[in-house]
Amino acid sequence: MMPVMLVTGSAKRIGAAIVRTAHAAGYRVLIHYHRSEQAATALANELNAIRPQSAALLQADLTVVNTSESLNQFTQQIIAQFGQLDVLVHNASRFYPTAMGAITSLQWQELFLTNAKAPLLLTQALAPHLAAQQGCVISLLDIHAHDKPFPNYIVYNMAKAAHRSMVQSLALELAPAIRVNGIAPGVNILPDPSSDQAIDPQVQQALIDAIPLQRIGTPADIADCVLYLAQAAYITGQIIAIDGGRSLTLAGNLTP
């Protein structure tokens, strides 16, 4: 029976690349989305045309983790699709600046929900199913989540740091039945310029100039690492930087 991978926030961009790469490697895939129904449906149709009944959709706001009842329902919905779960990928994330002096409780709640709270509670809910398959959890983190915070992104930095600690903590807690690893991207994809997460062009160039490989990474770079970790049976508790060498120049700011 082909293994099953769930990728949160996988209708577009990095999440979609992970889904496509896993599907090409023989996985059945669960495409989770919140609002991007059209993109998610198109992706599922594309993959099911290649291999029938190999991709399924899951629509949910990750606030489902806020109550036991809604989380249990979501967990049942996940397992009902293919009857098992082998790989859980935490990809869904919010990313925007929160400068000191203007931080709100709503920003805290939103950034911690996607970047820390939901990954923990969803992993906890799905752990029995992952353990049954000797499966694994893979979290998308950030090279700024460890000692080198991104300026003006205080709450995001804190949430990703919490998520990083979760990866290492759960690697101990869930072993030997479940492996837990993380991927720390650098500048692997830029936010949509029309979104509230957009990065100023001058900042973008400063980031690129600080990357030894002198280019922005691609979603495929991340997806390839996800697939590797999904199959690496003797790796747990590790965080791999996929950043073109940016970690070597990182000084906690936007320039080398």
Backbone as CSV, one residue per row, in Angstrom:
resi,resn,N_x,N_y,N_z,CA_x,CA_y,CA_z,C_x,C_y,C_z
1,MET,0.849,-1.197,0.000,0.000,0.000,0.000,0.881,1.242,0.000
2,MET,0.572,2.173,-0.878,1.370,3.390,-0.986,1.236,4.235,0.277
3,PRO,2.337,4.815,0.752,2.279,5.654,1.952,1.487,6.928,1.703
4,VAL,1.062,7.553,2.801,0.219,8.747,2.733,0.934,9.912,3.414
5,MET,0.951,11.063,2.742,1.545,12.273,3.292,0.505,13.384,3.342
6,LEU,0.423,14.043,4.506,-0.406,15.230,4.669,0.504,16.443,4.756
7,VAL,0.231,17.451,3.932,0.993,18.695,3.949,0.022,19.824,4.247
8,THR,0.211,20.500,5.370,-0.678,21.615,5.683,-0.327,22.813,4.805
9,GLY,-1.355,23.555,4.428,-1.142,24.726,3.577,-0.492,24.377,2.261
10,SER,-1.064,23.403,1.546,-0.366,22.854,0.378,-1.034,23.123,-0.965
11,ALA,-1.897,24.116,-1.025,-2.541,24.428,-2.302,-1.601,25.167,-3.254
12,LYS,-0.635,25.898,-2.690,0.223,26.754,-3.503,1.676,26.678,-3.045
13,ARG,2.548,27.262,-3.835,3.914,27.583,-3.480,4.686,26.383,-2.924
14,ILE,5.363,26.527,-1.802,6.190,25.446,-1.281,5.355,24.215,-0.963
15,GLY,4.192,24.405,-0.363,3.341,23.266,-0.032,2.965,22.451,-1.249
16,ALA,2.596,23.122,-2.332,2.238,22.425,-3.573,3.433,21.692,-4.153
17,ALA,4.620,22.289,-4.056,5.832,21.636,-4.558,6.121,20.361,-3.775
18,ILE,5.907,20.411,-2.453,6.108,19.219,-1.633,5.132,18.119,-2.048
19,VAL,3.880,18.497,-2.246,2.850,17.535,-2.646,3.203,16.893,-3.991
20,ARG,3.597,17.708,-4.953,3.938,17.172,-6.282,5.138,16.223,-6.214
21,THR,6.150,16.605,-5.440,7.350,15.777,-5.325,7.035,14.448,-4.643
22,ALA,6.260,14.493,-3.588,5.882,13.267,-2.885,5.023,12.373,-3.782
23,HIS,4.104,12.972,-4.487,3.230,12.212,-5.372,4.040,11.514,-6.461
24,ALA,5.002,12.219,-7.025,5.846,11.634,-8.065,6.675,10.472,-7.528
25,ALA,6.934,10.495,-6.213,7.703,9.421,-5.583,6.827,8.258,-5.128
26,GLY,5.530,8.345,-5.393,4.639,7.231,-5.087,3.747,7.402,-3.886
27,TYR,3.762,8.574,-3.261,2.892,8.823,-2.121,1.472,9.149,-2.565
28,ARG,0.531,8.772,-1.731,-0.801,9.360,-1.807,-0.748,10.630,-0.964
29,VAL,-1.417,11.667,-1.412,-1.235,12.964,-0.765,-2.557,13.571,-0.314
30,LEU,-2.475,14.228,0.851,-3.602,14.974,1.389,-3.264,16.449,1.288
31,ILE,-4.038,17.168,0.493,-3.803,18.584,0.224,-4.688,19.405,1.144
32,HIS,-4.083,20.017,2.149,-4.845,20.852,3.073,-4.821,22.301,2.614
33,TYR,-5.964,22.963,2.745,-6.043,24.389,2.414,-7.059,25.046,3.332
34,HIS,-6.966,26.366,3.408,-7.931,27.139,4.176,-8.878,27.862,3.223
35,ARG,-8.331,28.832,2.477,-9.166,29.608,1.555,-8.886,29.321,0.078
36,SER,-7.787,28.686,-0.229,-7.364,28.530,-1.634,-8.003,27.309,-2.287
37,GLU,-9.336,27.293,-2.316,-10.062,26.131,-2.836,-9.761,25.878,-4.308
38,GLN,-9.741,26.930,-5.109,-9.537,26.755,-6.543,-8.167,26.136,-6.832
39,ALA,-7.130,26.649,-6.203,-5.787,26.124,-6.425,-5.664,24.692,-5.914
40,ALA,-6.254,24.421,-4.755,-6.184,23.078,-4.184,-6.907,22.065,-5.063
41,THR,-8.069,22.446,-5.558,-8.840,21.554,-6.423,-8.097,21.281,-7.719
42,ALA,-7.505,22.310,-8.287,-6.739,22.136,-9.530,-5.565,21.195,-9.312
43,LEU,-4.885,21.331,-8.180,-3.756,20.464,-7.883,-4.202,19.020,-7.703
44,ALA,-5.277,18.802,-6.975,-5.791,17.444,-6.775,-6.206,16.819,-8.092
45,ASN,-6.877,17.597,-8.944,-7.297,17.081,-10.255,-6.095,16.706,-11.112
46,GLU,-5.070,17.550,-11.065,-3.834,17.290,-11.815,-3.210,15.955,-11.393
47,LEU,-3.117,15.741,-10.086,-2.462,14.533,-9.583,-3.327,13.289,-9.770
48,ASN,-4.634,13.435,-9.613,-5.527,12.291,-9.811,-5.612,11.886,-11.272
49,ALA,-5.337,12.821,-12.182,-5.290,12.485,-13.602,-4.062,11.627,-13.900
50,ILE,-3.008,11.825,-13.140,-1.793,11.023,-13.293,-1.979,9.645,-12.676
51,ARG,-2.573,9.609,-11.479,-2.798,8.359,-10.761,-4.118,8.474,-10.018
52,PRO,-5.158,7.820,-10.503,-6.492,7.973,-9.918,-6.522,7.681,-8.419
53,GLN,-7.324,8.487,-7.709,-7.567,8.326,-6.274,-6.275,8.361,-5.450
54,SER,-5.374,9.230,-5.856,-4.095,9.352,-5.147,-3.956,10.682,-4.421
55,ALA,-4.909,11.587,-4.625,-4.857,12.897,-3.970,-6.242,13.249,-3.447
56,ALA,-6.292,13.777,-2.232,-7.564,14.165,-1.627,-7.424,15.541,-0.994
57,LEU,-8.547,16.221,-0.844,-8.573,17.576,-0.310,-9.045,17.601,1.137
58,LEU,-8.466,18.526,1.908,-8.891,18.770,3.287,-9.005,20.276,3.483
59,GLN,-10.210,20.763,3.722,-10.396,22.191,3.962,-10.552,22.415,5.455
60,ALA,-9.746,23.330,5.998,-9.872,23.635,7.417,-9.089,24.884,7.769
61,ASP,-9.678,25.690,8.616,-8.951,26.751,9.296,-8.217,26.075,10.458
62,LEU,-6.946,26.368,10.643,-6.195,25.683,11.691,-6.647,26.053,13.095
63,THR,-7.608,26.945,13.209,-8.220,27.185,14.521,-8.985,25.952,15.002
64,VAL,-9.087,24.929,14.167,-9.716,23.674,14.609,-8.989,23.096,15.810
65,VAL,-7.712,23.471,15.996,-6.959,22.918,17.129,-7.369,23.548,18.454
66,ASN,-8.200,24.584,18.395,-8.548,25.319,19.616,-9.548,24.596,20.510
67,THR,-10.256,23.618,19.963,-11.170,22.826,20.789,-10.957,21.346,20.498
68,SER,-11.109,20.540,21.516,-10.904,19.092,21.359,-11.880,18.498,20.363
69,GLU,-13.117,18.982,20.394,-14.140,18.430,19.514,-13.801,18.669,18.051
70,SER,-13.459,19.905,17.700,-13.165,20.205,16.299,-11.873,19.533,15.852
71,LEU,-10.891,19.432,16.731,-9.644,18.755,16.382,-9.874,17.267,16.163
72,ASN,-10.685,16.656,17.002,-11.005,15.234,16.820,-11.723,14.993,15.499
73,GLN,-12.645,15.890,15.156,-13.355,15.758,13.882,-12.402,15.880,12.704
74,PHE,-11.480,16.824,12.798,-10.502,17.019,11.730,-9.589,15.798,11.613
75,THR,-9.171,15.256,12.739,-8.328,14.058,12.727,-9.046,12.895,12.061
76,GLN,-10.307,12.717,12.396,-11.093,11.643,11.778,-11.233,11.852,10.277
77,GLN,-11.402,13.113,9.880,-11.516,13.436,8.460,-10.220,13.094,7.716
78,ILE,-9.096,13.381,8.339,-7.796,13.085,7.741,-7.635,11.585,7.506
79,ILE,-7.880,10.802,8.536,-7.659,9.355,8.436,-8.695,8.697,7.535
80,ALA,-9.884,9.261,7.472,-10.940,8.684,6.635,-10.584,8.720,5.150
81,GLN,-9.733,9.617,4.733,-9.417,9.756,3.306,-8.739,8.502,2.750
82,PHE,-7.684,8.027,3.414,-6.930,6.876,2.909,-6.735,5.774,3.949
83,GLY,-7.243,5.991,5.166,-7.166,4.956,6.184,-5.868,4.890,6.954
84,GLN,-4.922,5.772,6.650,-3.639,5.758,7.352,-2.944,7.100,7.146
85,LEU,-1.871,7.319,7.912,-1.033,8.495,7.714,0.402,8.110,8.036
86,ASP,1.300,8.366,7.077,2.703,8.006,7.235,3.602,9.210,7.473
87,VAL,3.268,10.352,6.869,4.099,11.553,6.989,3.207,12.766,7.200
88,LEU,3.519,13.543,8.223,2.828,14.805,8.490,3.815,15.941,8.281
89,VAL,3.518,16.839,7.354,4.391,17.967,7.067,3.711,19.257,7.508
90,HIS,4.336,19.954,8.440,3.821,21.241,8.907,4.404,22.351,8.023
91,ASN,3.613,22.792,7.075,4.056,23.822,6.137,3.287,25.124,6.302
92,ALA,2.025,25.047,6.683,1.187,26.243,6.807,1.832,27.242,7.757
93,SER,1.875,28.507,7.351,2.562,29.510,8.161,2.102,30.906,7.773
94,ARG,1.997,31.768,8.764,1.793,33.190,8.510,3.108,33.905,8.773
95,PHE,3.395,34.936,7.960,4.672,35.642,8.037,4.442,37.104,7.710
96,TYR,4.598,37.959,8.712,4.512,39.396,8.487,5.180,40.109,9.651
97,PRO,5.590,41.366,9.460,6.321,42.083,10.505,5.427,42.488,11.672
98,THR,6.038,42.533,12.851,5.371,43.029,14.062,6.401,43.865,14.823
99,ALA,6.491,45.125,14.461,7.497,46.005,15.052,7.146,46.337,16.491
100,MET,8.164,46.464,17.308,7.973,46.799,18.717,7.246,48.131,18.843
101,GLY,6.244,48.152,19.728,5.434,49.348,19.919,4.097,49.264,19.239
102,ALA,3.944,48.294,18.305,2.678,48.166,17.583,2.157,46.734,17.583
103,ILE,2.728,45.887,18.419,2.320,44.484,18.449,0.962,44.345,19.140
104,THR,0.078,43.556,18.519,-1.255,43.350,19.071,-1.448,41.900,19.505
105,SER,-2.432,41.695,20.351,-2.770,40.350,20.797,-3.231,39.484,19.628
106,LEU,-3.944,40.091,18.682,-4.410,39.341,17.516,-3.241,38.830,16.686
107,GLN,-2.213,39.656,16.508,-1.035,39.226,15.766,-0.351,38.060,16.474
108,TRP,-0.226,38.183,17.781,0.359,37.099,18.576,-0.404,35.792,18.362
109,GLN,-1.722,35.871,18.472,-2.542,34.671,18.342,-2.425,34.066,16.947
110,GLU,-2.443,34.905,15.928,-2.411,34.405,14.557,-1.059,33.786,14.225
111,LEU,0.027,34.454,14.581,1.354,33.956,14.246,1.720,32.718,15.060
112,PHE,1.315,32.687,16.316,1.598,31.493,17.118,0.700,30.326,16.729
113,LEU,-0.493,30.600,16.246,-1.387,29.517,15.823,-0.742,28.682,14.733
114,THR,-0.368,29.322,13.633,0.138,28.567,12.487,1.563,28.085,12.690
115,ASN,2.361,28.861,13.429,3.784,28.563,13.529,4.192,27.790,14.772
116,ALA,3.280,27.536,15.683,3.647,26.793,16.902,2.495,25.952,17.454
117,LYS,1.368,26.576,17.726,0.275,25.880,18.405,-0.320,24.754,17.555
118,ALA,-0.700,25.066,16.325,-1.313,24.046,15.472,-0.367,22.881,15.192
119,PRO,0.915,23.123,14.882,1.810,21.982,14.672,1.880,21.032,15.868
120,LEU,1.927,21.591,17.078,1.999,20.734,18.261,0.721,19.938,18.463
121,LEU,-0.412,20.628,18.462,-1.666,19.941,18.775,-2.098,18.993,17.660
122,LEU,-1.782,19.335,16.419,-2.112,18.428,15.319,-1.229,17.178,15.374
123,THR,0.043,17.370,15.695,0.933,16.215,15.851,0.441,15.308,16.973
124,GLN,0.057,15.911,18.084,-0.442,15.125,19.213,-1.671,14.305,18.823
125,ALA,-2.575,14.938,18.086,-3.803,14.247,17.695,-3.540,13.105,16.720
126,LEU,-2.551,13.288,15.845,-2.291,12.298,14.803,-1.208,11.296,15.187
127,ALA,-0.584,11.490,16.339,0.524,10.624,16.755,0.173,9.133,16.760
128,PRO,-0.983,8.718,17.262,-1.273,7.273,17.245,-1.298,6.693,15.830
129,HIS,-1.791,7.475,14.880,-1.867,6.999,13.496,-0.482,6.972,12.854
130,LEU,0.342,7.964,13.156,1.714,7.980,12.651,2.525,6.839,13.261
131,ALA,2.338,6.597,14.533,3.060,5.516,15.200,2.701,4.158,14.601
132,ALA,1.454,3.986,14.228,1.017,2.730,13.640,1.741,2.424,12.332
133,GLN,2.233,3.480,11.672,2.940,3.320,10.390,4.444,3.491,10.553
134,GLN,4.918,3.652,11.812,6.332,4.001,12.023,6.681,5.226,11.166
135,GLY,5.814,6.226,11.249,5.891,7.378,10.370,6.770,8.493,10.900
136,CYS,6.590,9.678,10.317,7.435,10.798,10.701,6.706,12.124,10.566
137,VAL,7.269,13.131,11.239,6.782,14.504,11.187,7.921,15.367,10.667
138,ILE,7.601,16.271,9.746,8.600,17.184,9.190,8.046,18.599,9.284
139,SER,8.799,19.480,9.931,8.352,20.851,10.139,9.184,21.830,9.330
140,LEU,8.512,22.777,8.686,9.214,23.859,8.018,9.419,24.993,9.008
141,LEU,10.680,25.309,9.264,11.042,26.300,10.258,11.575,27.549,9.563
142,ASP,12.725,28.046,9.994,13.306,29.254,9.423,14.714,29.376,9.986
143,ILE,15.666,29.804,9.168,17.024,29.964,9.690,17.084,31.061,10.750
144,HIS,16.072,31.926,10.807,16.025,32.979,11.814,15.431,32.495,13.137
145,ALA,15.055,31.222,13.208,14.404,30.712,14.416,15.399,30.329,15.500
146,HIS,16.694,30.459,15.210,17.700,30.042,16.193,18.808,31.083,16.298
147,ASP,18.738,31.887,17.314,19.791,32.842,17.681,19.954,34.065,16.777
148,LYS,19.370,34.078,15.594,19.564,35.186,14.660,18.203,35.734,14.200
149,PRO,17.483,36.428,15.082,16.130,36.886,14.753,16.094,37.885,13.602
150,PHE,15.031,37.800,12.838,14.783,38.681,11.698,14.253,40.016,12.237
151,PRO,14.893,41.135,11.931,14.463,42.429,12.493,13.015,42.769,12.151
152,ASN,12.303,43.300,13.148,10.910,43.750,13.020,9.899,42.611,12.898
153,TYR,10.350,41.373,13.056,9.449,40.222,12.979,9.441,39.496,14.332
154,ILE,9.272,40.254,15.401,9.456,39.733,16.748,8.572,38.522,17.031
155,VAL,7.286,38.641,16.769,6.358,37.556,17.117,6.594,36.340,16.228
156,TYR,6.829,36.564,14.950,7.141,35.456,14.034,8.393,34.721,14.509
157,ASN,9.453,35.476,14.847,10.684,34.855,15.338,10.413,33.986,16.559
158,MET,9.631,34.513,17.483,9.330,33.779,18.711,8.537,32.505,18.416
159,ALA,7.567,32.607,17.512,6.736,31.451,17.183,7.554,30.363,16.501
160,LYS,8.407,30.749,15.561,9.238,29.762,14.876,10.262,29.145,15.822
161,ALA,10.759,29.935,16.776,11.674,29.385,17.773,10.962,28.330,18.628
162,ALA,9.708,28.599,18.970,8.914,27.619,19.715,8.714,26.348,18.892
163,HIS,8.464,26.526,17.608,8.264,25.381,16.718,9.551,24.562,16.617
164,ARG,10.679,25.247,16.548,11.972,24.560,16.507,12.177,23.715,17.770
165,SER,11.841,24.281,18.913,11.952,23.540,20.171,11.001,22.357,20.186
166,MET,9.836,22.522,19.574,8.887,21.426,19.478,9.488,20.246,18.720
167,VAL,10.150,20.537,17.601,10.762,19.472,16.793,11.722,18.656,17.644
168,GLN,12.594,19.336,18.363,13.596,18.625,19.154,12.969,17.909,20.343
169,SER,11.971,18.535,20.963,11.298,17.906,22.102,10.534,16.660,21.669
170,LEU,9.787,16.769,20.569,8.988,15.631,20.125,9.838,14.504,19.562
171,ALA,11.018,14.848,19.060,11.916,13.784,18.595,12.262,12.847,19.742
172,LEU,12.379,13.408,20.949,12.618,12.584,22.136,11.339,11.912,22.620
173,GLU,10.274,12.677,22.682,9.014,12.173,23.240,8.405,11.050,22.402
174,LEU,8.526,11.144,21.088,7.821,10.215,20.210,8.690,9.065,19.692
175,ALA,9.983,9.100,19.976,10.853,7.996,19.584,10.521,6.751,20.429
176,PRO,10.703,5.551,19.905,11.236,5.253,18.574,10.181,5.109,17.483
177,ALA,8.900,5.285,17.831,7.839,4.997,16.869,7.726,6.045,15.770
178,ILE,8.029,7.306,16.108,7.844,8.406,15.151,9.116,9.249,15.104
179,ARG,9.604,9.506,13.921,10.743,10.410,13.751,10.230,11.838,13.546
180,VAL,10.950,12.819,14.074,10.544,14.216,13.962,11.764,15.043,13.558
181,ASN,11.662,15.737,12.435,12.763,16.558,11.930,12.242,17.890,11.410
182,GLY,13.169,18.803,11.187,12.800,20.115,10.675,13.655,20.534,9.500
183,ILE,13.122,21.452,8.717,13.842,22.078,7.611,13.799,23.574,7.842
184,ALA,14.969,24.204,7.777,15.046,25.650,7.990,15.397,26.325,6.668
185,PRO,14.399,26.840,5.958,14.689,27.554,4.721,15.342,28.904,4.999
186,GLY,16.078,29.386,4.028,16.547,30.767,4.041,15.624,31.554,3.135
187,VAL,16.183,32.164,2.096,15.359,32.869,1.117,15.052,31.877,0.005
188,ASN,14.024,31.059,0.218,13.679,30.027,-0.749,12.475,30.370,-1.601
189,ILE,11.718,31.310,-1.147,10.608,31.826,-1.951,10.180,33.130,-1.295
190,LEU,9.862,34.111,-2.094,9.460,35.405,-1.548,7.948,35.484,-1.428
191,PRO,7.439,36.192,-0.441,5.988,36.371,-0.318,5.418,37.064,-1.556
192,ASP,4.168,36.798,-1.838,3.473,37.459,-2.939,3.555,38.970,-2.755
193,PRO,4.012,39.708,-3.769,4.163,41.159,-3.620,2.865,41.906,-3.344
194,SER,1.726,41.263,-3.608,0.443,41.920,-3.359,-0.135,41.583,-1.989
195,SER,0.571,40.751,-1.223,0.045,40.320,0.070,0.556,41.206,1.192
196,ASP,-0.038,41.002,2.393,0.417,41.757,3.556,1.740,41.242,4.088
197,GLN,2.262,40.183,3.449,3.538,39.614,3.848,4.677,40.040,2.910
198,ALA,4.381,40.942,1.975,5.345,41.337,0.954,6.595,41.966,1.564
199,ILE,7.729,41.728,0.902,9.008,42.280,1.331,9.438,43.355,0.343
200,ASP,9.884,44.486,0.860,10.320,45.611,0.031,11.432,45.175,-0.926
201,PRO,11.407,45.663,-2.194,12.416,45.263,-3.192,13.850,45.490,-2.737
202,GLN,14.121,46.578,-2.040,15.475,46.838,-1.560,15.910,45.802,-0.526
203,VAL,14.971,45.391,0.315,15.256,44.352,1.300,15.493,43.022,0.591
204,GLN,14.705,42.743,-0.435,14.884,41.521,-1.216,16.295,41.449,-1.780
205,GLN,16.763,42.536,-2.365,18.096,42.542,-2.969,19.177,42.383,-1.916
206,ALA,18.975,43.010,-0.761,19.944,42.865,0.324,20.044,41.413,0.782
207,LEU,18.911,40.739,0.811,18.901,39.331,1.190,19.663,38.480,0.175
208,ILE,19.399,38.713,-1.101,20.071,37.945,-2.155,21.575,38.184,-2.130
209,ASP,21.963,39.431,-1.922,23.391,39.767,-1.875,24.107,39.043,-0.737
210,ALA,23.368,38.682,0.312,23.964,38.029,1.478,23.994,36.504,1.364
211,ILE,23.525,35.966,0.248,23.500,34.511,0.046,24.726,34.088,-0.748
212,PRO,25.577,33.223,-0.218,26.764,32.803,-0.954,26.474,32.258,-2.353
213,LEU,25.388,31.524,-2.516,25.064,30.999,-3.843,24.396,32.037,-4.742
214,GLN,24.153,33.238,-4.211,23.703,34.397,-4.990,22.411,34.164,-5.766
215,ARG,21.513,33.447,-5.159,20.196,33.265,-5.771,19.185,32.897,-4.701
216,ILE,17.936,33.169,-5.029,16.837,32.719,-4.181,16.616,31.235,-4.430
217,GLY,16.371,30.499,-3.378,16.088,29.083,-3.539,14.731,28.859,-4.189
218,THR,14.414,27.624,-4.457,13.153,27.281,-5.107,12.324,26.372,-4.196
219,PRO,11.021,26.324,-4.421,10.204,25.373,-3.665,10.692,23.931,-3.825
220,ALA,11.225,23.611,-5.004,11.719,22.253,-5.238,12.883,21.912,-4.313
221,ASP,13.708,22.902,-3.965,14.810,22.652,-3.035,14.279,22.143,-1.700
222,ILE,13.194,22.752,-1.236,12.575,22.341,0.031,11.905,20.983,-0.120
223,ALA,11.187,20.807,-1.214,10.450,19.563,-1.433,11.387,18.361,-1.497
224,ASP,12.538,18.532,-2.116,13.495,17.425,-2.195,13.976,17.013,-0.808
225,CYS,14.181,17.993,0.064,14.632,17.686,1.422,13.524,17.010,2.234
226,VAL,12.292,17.446,2.031,11.158,16.791,2.703,11.116,15.312,2.334
227,LEU,11.249,15.030,1.052,11.202,13.635,0.604,12.360,12.840,1.197
228,TYR,13.533,13.448,1.246,14.688,12.770,1.847,14.414,12.424,3.306
229,LEU,13.936,13.396,4.077,13.680,13.157,5.496,12.551,12.145,5.714
230,ALA,11.591,12.146,4.811,10.487,11.185,4.924,10.996,9.750,4.806
231,GLN,12.099,9.580,4.103,12.617,8.233,3.836,13.883,7.907,4.630
232,ALA,14.403,8.875,5.380,15.666,8.682,6.112,15.385,8.048,7.470
233,ALA,15.427,6.735,7.525,14.930,5.984,8.677,15.762,6.137,9.942
234,TYR,16.982,6.682,9.843,17.828,6.788,11.031,18.150,8.240,11.377
235,ILE,17.264,9.145,10.963,17.442,10.561,11.288,16.243,11.053,12.080
236,THR,16.493,11.604,13.251,15.432,12.249,14.022,16.028,13.367,14.864
237,GLY,15.224,14.388,15.131,15.657,15.506,15.949,16.602,16.468,15.253
238,GLN,16.691,16.369,13.931,17.622,17.200,13.179,16.902,18.332,12.441
239,ILE,17.621,19.429,12.257,17.088,20.568,11.513,18.082,20.901,10.413
240,ILE,17.652,20.782,9.180,18.522,20.978,8.026,18.251,22.339,7.405
241,ALA,19.296,23.134,7.264,19.163,24.444,6.630,19.247,24.290,5.115
242,ILE,18.238,24.799,4.429,18.223,24.821,2.965,18.229,26.294,2.585
243,ASP,19.424,26.875,2.491,19.508,28.343,2.455,20.593,28.911,1.558
244,GLY,21.188,28.077,0.716,22.214,28.574,-0.189,23.451,29.088,0.508
245,GLY,23.633,28.689,1.767,24.778,29.143,2.542,24.526,30.393,3.357
246,ARG,23.292,30.887,3.355,22.972,32.121,4.060,23.307,32.028,5.556
247,SER,23.178,30.855,6.144,23.482,30.703,7.572,24.920,31.084,7.890
248,LEU,25.811,30.941,6.914,27.213,31.256,7.130,27.475,32.746,7.223
249,THR,26.581,33.552,6.662,26.766,34.999,6.655,25.798,35.718,7.568
250,LEU,24.873,34.943,8.167,23.788,35.539,8.922,24.295,36.193,10.200
251,ALA,23.952,37.454,10.338,24.360,38.199,11.538,23.160,38.771,12.277
252,GLY,21.990,38.221,11.997,20.774,38.695,12.642,20.247,39.968,12.014
253,ASN,20.730,40.294,10.810,20.237,41.471,10.125,20.120,41.174,8.637
254,LEU,19.905,42.185,7.822,19.617,41.950,6.414,20.842,42.029,5.518
255,THR,22.014,42.284,6.073,23.207,42.422,5.264,24.280,41.464,5.758
256,PRO,25.285,41.172,4.939,26.340,40.235,5.344,27.089,40.733,6.572
